[in-house]
Amino acid sequence: MRNDNLDEYLAAFKTLALHANLDVNNPTNLQTFALGLPQLLADACIKMENLETYEQWRAMVQCQQKIYLKTKLLHSQYGTLNNNRTQGQGQRQNSGWVWHCPGGNNMGSNNQNWHGPGNRAQPSRPPL
């Protein structure tokens, strides 16, 4: 599988299996299918369910790939301006988010409790 393109991989595997008259549900062929996937994707599928047929593998891989792509999209947006969060704060911050301290939200740009990509002097975060 290349470039997160699961549909292309599924179509190629099914087409090649049909041309070679392979039983896609044969455990050896299922192993070949799984080995063509990115390792983390195959591992996520195995952890979710005991997959014994090609259709089960296909459905689980598609489900896990959707989750991966949604997560990737969300993570790519960390640190970008989120207009919904900045409305009502009185001033816009460069990163779109601010650190709110207990006891008040009045934060100046020199306040060391503010965490964000543009702040060079970031204090350590409290342990969870």
Buried (B, 14 or more C-beta within 10 A) or exposed (E): BEEEEBEEBBEEBBEEBEEEEBEBEEEEBBEBBBEEBBEEBBEBBEEEEEBEEBEBBBBBBEBBBEEBEEEEEEEEEEBEEEEEEBEEBEEEBEBBBBBEEEEEEEBEEEEEEBEBEEBEEEEEEEEE
